[in-house]
Amino acid sequence: MGSVVRATLKKTNSSVSAFQRSNGFVARFFSTEAENPPQDLTTATPPFLHTTNTGLTYGRLVGVNRHALKTDIINFLEGCNLTLDDVKMEYTRSFIPISMMVQFPTYSAYDNAIRVIGRKGRLYKLDRIDRSQWDIVTPYDGRTILIEGLPRSSQFADLDQIVSGYEYDSSSVNMFLRAGEGNEPVKMATIRFRSRIQAMNAFIAKNGTYCLNSRISIHVLQ
């Protein structure tokens, strides 16, 4: 009988020890989990892998003709949410158009412009630029006219006669010489008006008229 009891107690003690060992392992396992929670893979993603669709994005649109207006470009790039202040023409020193600079409200709008150009037959080429390239281009804003073909003897008083009756900034009048065909100097002038409407009215009424018997041509600078 004694041998049976001892055998039973030995078996019981063995089972308890096994249970304790098992419980100890489980406790240690859960303790480790609590001390070292799994990493949040989202926050661990390196910043350079993130992309954003917010923020101003700038582009240079090449292939624009001399007579293109801001509204032409805005209408062409439909769905890009552009305003008149988001577009300006880039000119050479002789006021020959090089490109149209475009400020997009977001990168998504810029990306949409790429798709629009492709869908409409790639009439233009759009390249992404940085903010500094946008900033250095003078915004004429459709309020400045360029007068070409002025006689060499013309003076400021002659310009005043051309734009008489229109609201313009007299301090903005600038007369200068630029190389024309065959490197022959050509006299030009720029005049800034109080509004786009005034500039356009002067263009409509005075383009093709004469200054001291020389026929002039007028362009509205964008």
N, CA, C and O of each residue as an XYZ file, in Angstrom:
888
protein
N       0.841     -1.206      0.000
C       0.000      0.000      0.000
C       0.857      1.229      0.000
O       0.591      2.197     -0.713
N       1.933      1.180      0.843
C       2.825      2.333      0.898
C       3.484      2.586     -0.432
O       3.653      3.733     -0.845
N       3.862      1.499     -1.114
C       4.516      1.669     -2.415
C       3.573      2.276     -3.433
O       4.008      3.014     -4.317
N       2.301      1.979     -3.326
C       1.308      2.524     -4.262
C       1.138      4.016     -4.033
O       1.037      4.792     -4.983
N       1.105      4.420     -2.738
C       0.941      5.855     -2.407
C       2.129      6.638     -2.890
O       1.986      7.713     -3.472
N       3.359      6.072     -2.636
C       4.559      6.781     -3.079
C       4.583      6.933     -4.588
O       5.000      7.972     -5.100
N       4.148      5.929     -5.294
C       4.138      5.998     -6.754
C       3.148      7.057     -7.231
O       3.392      7.785     -8.193
N       1.999      7.116     -6.505
C       0.981      8.094     -6.883
C       1.469      9.513     -6.653
O       1.290     10.393     -7.495
N       2.108      9.726     -5.462
C       2.634     11.066     -5.142
C       3.727     11.474     -6.114
O       3.787     12.632     -6.525
N       4.577     10.556     -6.480
C       5.649     10.858     -7.422
C       5.097     11.276     -8.778
O       5.606     12.192     -9.424
N       4.036     10.574     -9.193
C       3.409     10.891    -10.480
C       2.746     12.258    -10.444
O       2.792     13.035    -11.398
N       2.096     12.527     -9.238
C       1.416     13.834     -9.090
C       2.417     14.970     -9.115
O       2.203     15.971     -9.799
N       3.537     14.823     -8.358
C       4.572     15.865     -8.328
C       5.167     16.103     -9.699
O       5.470     17.242    -10.054
N       5.335     15.065    -10.463
C       5.883     15.182    -11.822
C       4.949     15.975    -12.720
O       5.389     16.781    -13.539
N       3.627     15.730    -12.550
C       2.632     16.428    -13.382
C       2.586     17.910    -13.023
O       2.478     18.769    -13.898
N       2.670     18.206    -11.685
C       2.646     19.605    -11.240
C       3.850     20.354    -11.768
O       3.732     21.492    -12.221
N       5.030     19.705    -11.709
C       6.238     20.357    -12.207
C       6.143     20.651    -13.695
O       6.557     21.709    -14.168
N       5.584     19.685    -14.422
C       5.418     19.885    -15.867
C       4.467     21.031    -16.133
O       4.682     21.833    -17.042
N       3.380     21.107    -15.310
C       2.402     22.188    -15.476
C       3.038     23.551    -15.193
O       2.807     24.528    -15.905
N       3.873     23.583    -14.091
C       4.525     24.840    -13.730
C       5.507     25.292    -14.816
O       5.586     26.465    -15.179
N       6.258     24.288    -15.317
C       7.190     24.639    -16.387
C       6.448     25.189    -17.603
O       6.866     26.156    -18.241
N       5.320     24.523    -17.894
C       4.524     24.973    -19.033
C       3.981     26.369    -18.793
O       4.022     27.220    -19.681
N       3.463     26.605    -17.568
C       2.911     27.923    -17.232
C       3.985     28.986    -17.250
O       3.757     30.111    -17.695
N       5.141     28.628    -16.771
C       6.241     29.597    -16.770
C       6.611     30.006    -18.174
O       6.876     31.184    -18.411
N       6.641     29.087    -19.109
C       6.960     29.385    -20.507
C       5.908     30.306    -21.115
O       6.235     31.271    -21.806
N       4.599     29.983    -20.839
C       3.515     30.790    -21.373
C       3.583     32.198    -20.811
O       3.397     33.162    -21.554
N       3.847     32.345    -19.500
C       3.914     33.658    -18.879
C       5.039     34.476    -19.466
O       4.885     35.661    -19.763
N       6.217     33.796    -19.633
C       7.340     34.517    -20.200
C       7.033     34.942    -21.637
O       7.445     36.020    -22.066
N       6.325     34.117    -22.364
C       5.985     34.421    -23.755
C       5.123     35.679    -23.844
O       5.392     36.573    -24.646
N       4.063     35.737    -22.992
C       3.186     36.900    -23.025
C       3.877     38.136    -22.481
O       3.585     39.244    -22.930
N       4.779     37.979    -21.535
C       5.526     39.112    -21.018
C       6.401     39.717    -22.102
O       6.512     40.940    -22.193
N       7.023     38.883    -22.924
C       7.854     39.356    -24.022
C       7.020     40.113    -25.032
O       7.454     41.144    -25.548
N       5.831     39.618    -25.320
C       4.942     40.283    -26.263
C       4.569     41.670    -25.776
O       4.509     42.617    -26.561
N       4.313     41.793    -24.453
C       3.891     43.068    -23.898
C       5.019     44.092    -23.939
O       4.785     45.275    -24.188
N       6.265     43.622    -23.690
C       7.396     44.537    -23.651
C       7.837     44.971    -25.035
O       8.377     46.066    -25.189
N       7.625     44.150    -26.036
C       8.069     44.444    -27.400
C       6.909     44.323    -28.380
O       6.809     43.322    -29.091
N       6.026     45.329    -28.432
C       4.886     45.268    -29.370
C       5.382     45.314    -30.796
O       6.445     45.875    -31.063
N       4.635     44.735    -31.718
C       5.040     44.732    -33.128
C       5.167     46.146    -33.669
O       4.378     47.017    -33.299
N       6.142     46.396    -34.536
C       6.352     47.709    -35.124
C       5.217     48.087    -36.063
O       4.632     47.242    -36.741
N       4.921     49.390    -36.082
C       3.953     49.926    -37.033
C       4.678     50.151    -38.360
O       5.465     51.089    -38.489
N       4.415     49.298    -39.337
C       5.130     49.344    -40.600
C       4.885     50.642    -41.354
O       5.709     51.056    -42.169
N       3.749     51.287    -41.082
C       3.452     52.540    -41.769
C       4.396     53.643    -41.333
O       4.938     54.369    -42.167
N       4.598     53.774    -40.015
C       5.486     54.822    -39.515
C       6.935     54.494    -39.776
O       7.786     55.384    -39.761
N       7.233     53.220    -40.018
C       8.618     52.840    -40.252
C       9.052     53.076    -41.689
O      10.238     52.962    -41.998
N       8.105     53.408    -42.587
C       8.440     53.626    -43.990
C       9.316     54.858    -44.142
O       8.957     55.922    -43.637
N      10.449     54.754    -44.819
C      11.330     55.918    -45.008
C      10.595     57.068    -45.669
O       9.784     56.844    -46.568
N      10.866     58.316    -45.234
C      10.145     59.480    -45.783
C      10.266     59.612    -47.284
O       9.318     60.054    -47.932
N      11.428     59.235    -47.876
C      11.610     59.448    -49.303
C      10.737     58.543    -50.154
O      10.629     58.745    -51.363
N      10.104     57.531    -49.527
C       9.212     56.661    -50.284
C       7.796     57.224    -50.351
O       6.980     56.772    -51.154
N       7.508     58.210    -49.509
C       6.180     58.803    -49.520
C       6.038     59.767    -50.692
O       6.985     60.476    -51.030
N       4.871     59.797    -51.307
C       4.578     60.768    -52.366
C       3.406     61.618    -51.921
O       2.564     61.161    -51.149
N       3.343     62.852    -52.401
C       2.266     63.759    -52.027
C       1.677     64.412    -53.265
O       2.391     64.687    -54.229
N       0.396     64.656    -53.237
C      -0.278     65.290    -54.359
C      -0.624     66.746    -54.041
O      -1.386     67.384    -54.766
N      -0.051     67.267    -52.941
C      -0.341     68.632    -52.546
C       0.841     69.526    -52.847
O       1.958     69.048    -53.044
N       0.594     70.833    -52.882
C       1.682     71.786    -53.080
C       1.798     72.235    -54.521
O       1.487     71.482    -55.444
N       2.260     73.503    -54.715
C       2.415     74.070    -56.044
C       3.458     73.303    -56.849
O       4.492     72.895    -56.318
N       3.176     73.112    -58.133
C       4.083     72.444    -59.059
C       4.181     73.306    -60.310
O       3.179     73.846    -60.778
N       5.406     73.435    -60.858
C       5.638     74.361    -61.971
C       6.059     73.623    -63.236
O       6.743     72.601    -63.184
N       5.628     74.174    -64.383
C       5.966     73.558    -65.659
C       6.224     74.602    -66.729
O       5.725     75.725    -66.646
N       7.006     74.228    -67.736
C       7.261     75.081    -68.900
C       6.615     74.420    -70.108
O       6.949     73.289    -70.461
N       5.685     75.137    -70.742
C       4.948     74.620    -71.888
C       5.590     75.171    -73.161
O       5.567     76.377    -73.405
N       6.162     74.276    -73.968
C       6.864     74.669    -75.191
C       5.985     74.366    -76.402
O       5.263     73.369    -76.431
N       6.062     75.268    -77.426
C       5.272     75.090    -78.637
C       4.154     76.097    -78.765
O       3.307     75.984    -79.651
N       4.147     77.103    -77.869
C       3.106     78.126    -77.876
C       3.420     79.177    -78.941
O       4.552     79.656    -79.011
N       2.449     79.542    -79.764
C       2.702     80.547    -80.803
C       2.594     81.957    -80.244
O       2.124     82.167    -79.126
N       3.034     82.909    -81.040
C       3.148     84.298    -80.587
C       1.811     84.917    -80.201
O       1.753     85.796    -79.341
N       0.758     84.466    -80.827
C      -0.542     85.093    -80.612
C      -1.387     84.356    -79.560
O      -2.559     84.677    -79.363
N      -0.789     83.381    -78.898
C      -1.534     82.623    -77.886
C      -1.852     83.504    -76.682
O      -1.024     84.307    -76.252
N      -3.049     83.346    -76.150
C      -3.480     84.076    -74.965
C      -3.470     83.151    -73.749
O      -3.484     81.928    -73.883
N      -3.445     83.748    -72.584
C      -3.512     82.946    -71.364
C      -4.766     82.070    -71.352
O      -4.719     80.897    -70.981
N      -5.872     82.659    -71.762
C      -7.129     81.912    -71.758
C      -7.075     80.705    -72.700
O      -7.730     79.693    -72.451
N      -6.297     80.812    -73.780
C      -6.155     79.676    -74.703
C      -5.512     78.489    -73.973
O      -5.952     77.348    -74.114
N      -4.477     78.774    -73.201
C      -3.768     77.709    -72.484
C      -4.632     77.142    -71.366
O      -4.676     75.928    -71.167
N      -5.319     78.018    -70.634
C      -6.189     77.560    -69.548
C      -7.289     76.655    -70.082
O      -7.593     75.622    -69.486
N      -7.888     77.042    -71.211
C      -8.946     76.225    -71.808
C      -8.397     74.910    -72.363
O      -9.060     73.875    -72.298
N      -7.185     74.960    -72.907
C      -6.587     73.742    -73.459
C      -6.307     72.737    -72.344
O      -6.578     71.545    -72.492
N      -5.761     73.225    -71.226
C      -5.434     72.335    -70.106
C      -6.644     72.194    -69.191
O      -6.584     72.525    -68.007
N      -7.713     71.712    -69.740
C      -8.963     71.571    -69.000
C      -8.794     70.612    -67.820
O      -8.076     69.614    -67.896
N      -9.478     70.951    -66.737
C      -9.434     70.096    -65.564
C      -8.233     70.310    -64.665
O      -8.066     69.585    -63.684
N      -7.379     71.305    -64.979
C      -6.171     71.555    -64.172
C      -6.369     72.684    -63.168
O      -5.450     73.011    -62.417
N      -7.550     73.281    -63.145
C      -7.900     74.322    -62.175
C      -6.937     75.509    -62.213
O      -6.468     75.966    -61.171
N      -6.646     76.006    -63.417
C      -5.732     77.137    -63.575
C      -6.499     78.457    -63.620
O      -7.648     78.505    -64.060
N      -5.842     79.538    -63.153
C      -6.385     80.886    -63.245
C      -5.434     81.721    -64.100
O      -4.370     81.242    -64.492
N      -5.810     82.961    -64.389
C      -4.961     83.847    -65.181
C      -3.628     84.107    -64.486
O      -2.612     84.312    -65.149
N      -3.628     84.099    -63.157
C      -2.395     84.341    -62.411
C      -1.449     83.143    -62.434
O      -0.295     83.255    -62.020
N      -1.933     81.999    -62.915
C      -1.108     80.786    -62.946
C      -0.352     80.611    -64.256
O       0.373     79.630    -64.423
N      -0.510     81.549    -65.191
C       0.100     81.412    -66.521
C       0.802     82.716    -66.895
O       0.249     83.797    -66.695
N       2.011     82.619    -67.434
C       2.698     83.800    -67.968
C       3.665     83.379    -69.073
O       4.236     82.289    -69.042
N       3.833     84.278    -70.058
C       4.662     83.981    -71.222
C       6.127     84.307    -70.935
O       6.443     85.304    -70.286
N       7.000     83.456    -71.428
C       8.443     83.699    -71.341
C       8.921     84.206    -72.703
O       8.702     83.552    -73.722
N       9.573     85.372    -72.719
C      10.015     86.012    -73.961
C      11.541     86.130    -74.022
O      12.235     86.070    -73.006
N      12.041     86.301    -75.265
C      13.444     86.693    -75.448
C      13.538     88.204    -75.233
O      12.526     88.855    -74.972
N      14.740     88.764    -75.341
C      14.923     90.205    -75.192
C      14.206     90.980    -76.292
O      13.866     92.150    -76.116
N      13.977     90.322    -77.424
C      13.260     90.961    -78.527
C      11.764     90.636    -78.486
O      11.038     90.899    -79.445
N      11.315     90.068    -77.379
C       9.910     89.730    -77.142
C       9.370     88.696    -78.121
O       8.220     88.766    -78.556
N      10.226     87.737    -78.455
C       9.775     86.567    -79.203
C       9.420     85.486    -78.176
O      10.259     85.152    -77.339
N       8.208     84.933    -78.215
C       7.807     83.938    -77.215
C       8.688     82.689    -77.239
O       8.987     82.141    -78.300
N       9.092     82.258    -76.060
C       9.865     81.018    -75.926
C       8.973     79.893    -75.426
O       8.966     78.793    -75.979
N       8.223     80.185    -74.376
C       7.373     79.168    -73.762
C       6.326     79.848    -72.888
O       6.362     81.060    -72.674
N       5.405     79.048    -72.394
C       4.412     79.530    -71.442
C       4.719     78.861    -70.102
O       4.776     77.636    -70.005
N       4.915     79.683    -69.076
C       5.178     79.165    -67.742
C       3.845     78.924    -67.032
O       2.952     79.771    -67.073
N       3.718     77.766    -66.380
C       2.447     77.399    -65.759
C       2.671     77.001    -64.309
O       3.552     76.198    -63.999
N       1.864     77.571    -63.431
C       1.881     77.221    -62.012
C       0.651     76.370    -61.706
O      -0.478     76.858    -61.769
N       0.872     75.089    -61.372
C      -0.229     74.174    -61.077
C      -0.491     74.156    -59.574
O       0.457     74.202    -58.790
N      -1.752     74.092    -59.158
C      -2.073     74.103    -57.717
C      -1.582     72.864    -56.981
O      -1.304     72.930    -55.784
N      -1.470     71.727    -57.684
C      -0.982     70.485    -57.072
C      -0.203     69.684    -58.113
O      -0.260     69.973    -59.309
N       0.518     68.680    -57.643
C       1.213     67.797    -58.577
C       0.197     67.006    -59.399
O       0.445     66.699    -60.565
N      -0.938     66.678    -58.798
C      -1.983     65.947    -59.530
C      -2.457     66.740    -60.737
O      -2.730     66.167    -61.792
N      -2.558     68.081    -60.583
C      -2.978     68.929    -61.699
C      -1.928     68.914    -62.808
O      -2.265     68.879    -63.992
N      -0.653     68.940    -62.416
C       0.436     68.848    -63.401
C       0.373     67.511    -64.142
O       0.510     67.465    -65.365
N       0.167     66.435    -63.403
C       0.082     65.103    -63.992
C      -1.113     65.009    -64.935
O      -1.041     64.355    -65.976
N      -2.204     65.660    -64.569
C      -3.386     65.683    -65.436
C      -3.088     66.438    -66.734
O      -3.568     66.053    -67.801
N      -2.293     67.516    -66.642
C      -1.935     68.286    -67.841
C      -1.149     67.418    -68.827
O      -1.346     67.518    -70.038
N      -0.264     66.573    -68.311
C       0.493     65.652    -69.170
C      -0.465     64.745    -69.943
O      -0.287     64.507    -71.137
N      -1.479     64.246    -69.242
C      -2.445     63.355    -69.889
C      -3.291     64.112    -70.920
O      -3.592     63.581    -71.989
N      -3.671     65.354    -70.596
C      -4.474     66.163    -71.526
C      -3.702     66.408    -72.822
O      -4.256     66.281    -73.914
N      -2.411     66.763    -72.694
C      -1.581     67.020    -73.874
C      -1.473     65.770    -74.742
O      -1.551     65.851    -75.968
N      -1.294     64.622    -74.108
C      -1.221     63.368    -74.855
C      -2.528     63.037    -75.546
O      -2.540     62.550    -76.676
N      -3.628     63.306    -74.858
C      -4.944     62.986    -75.424
C      -5.301     63.895    -76.595
O      -6.032     63.486    -77.496
N      -4.787     65.135    -76.590
C      -5.135     66.108    -77.624
C      -4.113     66.190    -78.743
O      -4.116     67.147    -79.517
N      -3.252     65.211    -78.835
C      -2.354     65.144    -79.981
C      -0.970     65.726    -79.783
O      -0.253     65.966    -80.754
N      -0.584     65.956    -78.531
C       0.774     66.429    -78.219
C       1.133     67.705    -78.988
O       2.195     67.796    -79.604
N       0.235     68.680    -78.940
C       0.505     69.962    -79.597
C       1.583     70.742    -78.855
O       2.272     71.573    -79.446
N       1.727     70.479    -77.578
C       2.728     71.152    -76.753
C       3.582     70.108    -76.035
O       3.237     68.929    -75.962
N       4.712     70.590    -75.508
C       5.554     69.758    -74.663
C       5.637     70.418    -73.296
O       5.946     71.606    -73.200
N       5.365     69.662    -72.242
C       5.374     70.193    -70.885
C       6.505     69.559    -70.091
O       6.574     68.338    -69.951
N       7.394     70.406    -69.571
C       8.506     69.952    -68.738
C       8.353     70.527    -67.340
O       7.939     71.674    -67.171
N       8.690     69.727    -66.346
C       8.603     70.212    -64.972
C       9.823     71.076    -64.654
O      10.946     70.735    -65.024
N       9.592     72.212    -63.955
C      10.665     73.123    -63.564
C      10.527     73.427    -62.075
O       9.552     73.030    -61.437
N      11.527     74.144    -61.523
C      11.421     74.508    -60.109
C      10.914     75.937    -59.958
O      10.769     76.666    -60.939
N      10.653     76.319    -58.734
C      10.041     77.613    -58.431
C      10.911     78.784    -58.911
O      10.381     79.801    -59.359
N      12.238     78.648    -58.821
C      13.125     79.750    -59.201
C      12.980     80.115    -60.669
O      13.092     81.289    -61.021
N      12.733     79.139    -61.533
C      12.571     79.410    -62.959
C      11.260     80.156    -63.234
O      11.175     80.965    -64.158
N      10.259     79.874    -62.428
C       8.994     80.597    -62.535
C       9.161     82.045    -62.067
O       8.638     82.965    -62.695
N       9.881     82.243    -60.978
C       9.991     83.562    -60.361
C      10.721     84.584    -61.234
O      10.403     85.772    -61.181
N      11.690     84.143    -62.033
C      12.503     85.105    -62.784
C      11.790     85.628    -64.045
O      12.270     86.578    -64.664
N      10.678     85.037    -64.428
C       9.955     85.473    -65.629
C       9.004     86.618    -65.269
O       8.188     86.495    -64.356
N       9.119     87.725    -65.995
C       8.281     88.904    -65.745
C       6.818     88.623    -66.095
O       6.536     88.163    -67.202
N       5.889     88.885    -65.189
C       4.456     88.689    -65.475
C       3.838     89.927    -66.117
O       3.535     90.897    -65.421
N       3.648     89.904    -67.430
C       3.036     91.047    -68.115
C       1.521     91.051    -67.947
O       0.870     92.093    -68.024
N       0.977     89.852    -67.714
C      -0.404     89.748    -67.248
C      -1.461     90.295    -68.195
O      -2.567     90.618    -67.762
N      -1.132     90.407    -69.513
C      -2.109     90.896    -70.472
C      -2.416     92.372    -70.348
O      -3.369     92.863    -70.952
N      -1.607     93.095    -69.561
C      -1.839     94.526    -69.366
C      -0.792     95.390    -70.076
O      -0.878     96.618    -70.055
N       0.175     94.758    -70.691
C       1.253     95.487    -71.362
C       1.200     95.220    -72.859
O       1.026     94.080    -73.291
N       1.352     96.291    -73.652
C       1.419     96.125    -75.100
C       2.841     96.387    -75.580
O       3.576     97.183    -74.996
N       3.209     95.704    -76.650
C       4.490     95.913    -77.325
C       4.201     96.565    -78.672
O       3.431     96.034    -79.473
N       4.822     97.721    -78.918
C       4.658     98.420    -80.193
C       5.929     98.242    -81.007
O       7.015     98.594    -80.548
N       5.801     97.698    -82.212
C       6.944     97.481    -83.096
C       6.803     98.346    -84.353
O       5.700     98.739    -84.733
N       7.945     98.632    -84.989
C       7.918     99.400    -86.230
C       7.965    100.895    -86.030
O       7.667    101.649    -86.956
N       8.331    101.346    -84.841
C       8.404    102.790    -84.593
C       9.574    103.394    -85.383
O      10.641    102.784    -85.463
N       9.387    104.567    -85.957
C      10.504    105.218    -86.641
C      11.597    105.602    -85.641
O      11.319    105.848    -84.468
N      12.826    105.650    -86.116
C      13.950    105.937    -85.220
C      13.821    107.312    -84.574
O      14.349    107.538    -83.485
N      13.127    108.228    -85.235
C      13.001    109.589    -84.719
C      11.837    109.774    -83.752
O      11.634    110.873    -83.235
N      11.071    108.718    -83.502
C       9.896    108.851    -82.629
C      10.300    109.154    -81.191
O      11.354    108.729    -80.717
N       9.432    109.901    -80.510
C       9.672    110.311    -79.132
C       8.507    109.856    -78.245
O       7.530    109.275    -78.719
N       8.641    110.138    -76.948
C       7.595    109.733    -76.005
C       6.271    110.421    -76.336
O       5.203    109.842    -76.140
N       6.340    111.637    -76.829
C       5.110    112.354    -77.198
C       4.361    111.631    -78.303
O       3.132    111.671    -78.351
N       5.092    110.972    -79.190
C       4.446    110.226    -80.277
C       3.712    108.999    -79.735
O       2.641    108.639    -80.223
N       4.298    108.366    -78.727
C       3.631    107.231    -78.098
C       2.365    107.673    -77.384
O       1.351    106.975    -77.395
N       2.441    108.836    -76.768
C       1.271    109.347    -76.052
C       0.107    109.569    -77.008
O      -1.050    109.350    -76.649
N       0.416    110.002    -78.216
C      -0.642    110.190    -79.209
C      -1.263    108.855    -79.616
O      -2.461    108.782    -79.887
N      -0.443    107.798    -79.659
C      -0.949    106.479    -80.056
C      -1.953    105.953    -79.039
O      -2.994    105.413    -79.413
N      -1.646    106.105    -77.761
C      -2.498    105.519    -76.709
C      -3.354    106.576    -76.014
O      -3.901    106.330    -74.939
N      -3.466    107.736    -76.621
C      -4.296    108.784    -76.035
C      -5.749    108.304    -75.900
O      -6.305    107.706    -76.821
N      -6.340    108.574    -74.751
C      -7.714    108.151    -74.503
C      -7.827    106.844    -73.751
O      -8.928    106.423    -73.397
N      -6.684    106.187    -73.500
C      -6.668    104.919    -72.750
C      -5.947    105.118    -71.417
O      -5.021    105.923    -71.309
N      -6.385    104.377    -70.418
C      -5.789    104.504    -69.093
C      -4.515    103.651    -69.012
O      -4.570    102.423    -68.944
N      -3.376    104.335    -69.021
C      -2.104    103.632    -68.941
C      -1.194    104.327    -67.938
O      -1.409    105.482    -67.570
N      -0.173    103.592    -67.506
C       0.786    104.113    -66.539
C       1.915    104.799    -67.305
O       2.731    104.134    -67.944
N       1.961    106.116    -67.240
C       2.965    106.869    -68.009
C       4.394    106.536    -67.572
O       5.329    106.630    -68.367
N       4.555    106.148    -66.311
C       5.905    105.809    -65.825
C       6.392    104.469    -66.367
O       7.571    104.137    -66.246
N       5.484    103.701    -66.964
C       5.864    102.377    -67.478
C       6.355    102.414    -68.917
O       6.870    101.414    -69.418
N       6.204    103.554    -69.593
C       6.569    103.653    -71.009
C       8.075    103.450    -71.175
O       8.878    104.121    -70.527
N       8.442    102.519    -72.047
C       9.847    102.205    -72.267
C      10.113    102.059    -73.765
O       9.502    101.220    -74.425
N      11.029    102.878    -74.305
C      11.413    102.807    -75.717
C      12.838    102.262    -75.798
O      13.696    102.616    -74.989
N      13.083    101.383    -76.797
C      14.397    100.741    -76.892
C      14.621    100.231    -78.311
O      13.699    100.178    -79.125
N      15.855     99.860    -78.583
C      16.224     99.283    -79.882
C      16.552     97.812    -79.710
O      17.177     97.416    -78.727
N      16.127     97.006    -80.672
C      16.440     95.582    -80.692
C      16.816     95.202    -82.123
O      16.383     95.838    -83.084
N      17.616     94.173    -82.240
C      18.042     93.712    -83.561
C      16.855     93.120    -84.310
O      16.135     92.268    -83.790
N      16.665     93.589    -85.542
C      15.605     93.064    -86.382
C      16.170     92.156    -87.454
O      17.233     91.563    -87.270
N      15.466     92.041    -88.577
C      15.948     91.203    -89.673
C      17.235     91.792    -90.242
O      17.333     92.997    -90.470
N      18.216     90.928    -90.465
C      19.499     91.388    -90.968
C      20.273     92.200    -89.953
O      21.162     92.976    -90.303
N      19.916     92.010    -88.663
C      20.556     92.740    -87.562
C      20.356     94.253    -87.644
O      21.067     95.008    -86.981
N      19.409     94.690    -88.439
C      19.082     96.114    -88.507
C      18.308     96.506    -87.246
O      17.286     95.889    -86.947
N      18.770     97.516    -86.500
C      18.077     97.915    -85.266
C      16.635     98.333    -85.524
O      16.344     99.077    -86.460
N      15.753     97.846    -84.687
C      14.328     98.174    -84.795
C      13.899     98.844    -83.494
O      14.245     98.383    -82.406
N      13.152     99.923    -83.614
C      12.699    100.626    -82.416
C      11.374    100.053    -81.946
O      10.445     99.861    -82.730
N      11.307     99.783    -80.645
C      10.107     99.221    -80.031
C       9.769    100.002    -78.772
O      10.546    100.834    -78.303
N       8.598     99.712    -78.241
C       8.191    100.333    -76.977
C       7.210     99.417    -76.255
O       6.439     98.695    -76.886
N       7.246     99.454    -74.936
C       6.260     98.741    -74.122
C       5.516     99.757    -73.260
O       6.108    100.710    -72.754
N       4.218     99.541    -73.101
C       3.376    100.418    -72.289
C       2.441     99.552    -71.459
O       1.790     98.650    -71.987
N       2.375     99.823    -70.169
C       1.504     99.061    -69.277
C       0.228     99.849    -68.998
O       0.269    101.041    -68.692
N      -0.917     99.152    -69.110
C      -2.217     99.778    -68.908
C      -2.785     99.430    -67.527
O      -2.295     98.541    -66.829
N      -3.817    100.156    -67.174
C      -4.429     99.954    -65.856
C      -5.162     98.620    -65.746
O      -5.328     98.081    -64.652
N      -5.599     98.096    -66.884
C      -6.350     96.837    -66.866
C      -6.120     96.071    -68.158
O      -5.615     96.625    -69.135
N      -6.485     94.813    -68.161
C      -6.396     93.985    -69.369
C      -7.332     94.513    -70.447
O      -7.002     94.484    -71.632
N      -8.494     94.991    -70.035
C      -9.477     95.500    -71.006
C      -8.920     96.718    -71.737
O      -9.075     96.839    -72.952
N      -8.271     97.622    -70.999
C      -7.698     98.815    -71.614
C      -6.597     98.435    -72.602
O      -6.511     99.010    -73.687
N      -5.768     97.481    -72.235
C      -4.688     97.032    -73.131
C      -5.256     96.403    -74.394
O      -4.766     96.657    -75.494
N      -6.282     95.588    -74.239
C      -6.891     94.936    -75.397
C      -7.599     95.950    -76.298
O      -7.555     95.831    -77.523
N      -8.241     96.932    -75.702
C      -8.906     97.970    -76.499
C      -7.894     98.759    -77.328
O      -8.143     99.064    -78.494
N      -6.746     99.091    -76.717
C      -5.701     99.819    -77.444
C      -5.162     98.967    -78.589
O      -4.894     99.479    -79.676
N      -5.007     97.677    -78.346
C      -4.529     96.763    -79.385
C      -5.507     96.726    -80.564
O      -5.101     96.833    -81.721
N      -6.783     96.576    -80.262
C      -7.802     96.474    -81.318
C      -7.866     97.754    -82.152
O      -7.981     97.701    -83.376
N      -7.791     98.903    -81.479
C      -7.979    100.181    -82.174
C      -6.717    100.674    -82.881
O      -6.820    101.347    -83.906
N      -5.528    100.357    -82.359
C      -4.310    100.979    -82.857
C      -3.379    100.046    -83.650
O      -2.456    100.514    -84.316
N      -3.616     98.754    -83.580
C      -2.759     97.840    -84.342
C      -2.913     98.090    -85.845
O      -4.026     98.088    -86.371
N      -1.787     98.303    -86.530
C      -1.830     98.552    -87.962
C      -1.965    100.014    -88.325
O      -2.032    100.346    -89.508
N      -2.006    100.907    -87.335
C      -2.077    102.333    -87.622
C      -0.658    102.880    -87.834
O       0.294    102.110    -87.963
N      -0.524    104.203    -87.869
C       0.765    104.804    -88.227
C       1.311    105.717    -87.131
O       0.571    106.345    -86.373
N       2.637    105.757    -87.087
C       3.349    106.695    -86.224
C       4.390    107.402    -87.090
O       5.338    106.769    -87.554
N       4.223    108.711    -87.313
C       5.135    109.471    -88.187
C       5.299    108.786    -89.546
O       6.417    108.618    -90.033
N       4.190    108.398    -90.142
C       4.154    107.779    -91.476
C       4.764    106.374    -91.532
O       4.964    105.829    -92.618
N       5.057    105.792    -90.378
C       5.536    104.404    -90.342
C       4.444    103.523    -89.727
O       3.902    103.827    -88.664
N       4.139    102.431    -90.420
C       3.084    101.546    -89.918
C       3.605    100.742    -88.729
O       4.706    100.193    -88.773
N       2.802    100.680    -87.669
C       3.216     99.971    -86.444
C       2.371     98.711    -86.257
O       1.259     98.597    -86.774
N       2.929     97.786    -85.514
C       2.182     96.591    -85.117
C       2.202     96.509    -83.597
O       3.190     96.862    -82.953
N       1.101     96.040    -83.040
C       0.956     95.990    -81.580
C       0.629     94.563    -81.154
O      -0.164     93.874    -81.796
N       1.248     94.136    -80.068
C       0.980     92.824    -79.482
C       0.697     92.995    -77.989
O       1.317     93.826    -77.325
N      -0.231     92.213    -77.476
C      -0.497     92.215    -76.043
C       0.398     91.151    -75.402
O       0.316     89.974    -75.753
N       1.249     91.566    -74.469
C       2.181     90.643    -73.823
C       1.473     89.873    -72.717
O       0.772     90.442    -71.879
N       1.678     88.567    -72.743
C       1.021     87.700    -71.772
C       1.922     87.403    -70.583
O       1.521     86.684    -69.668
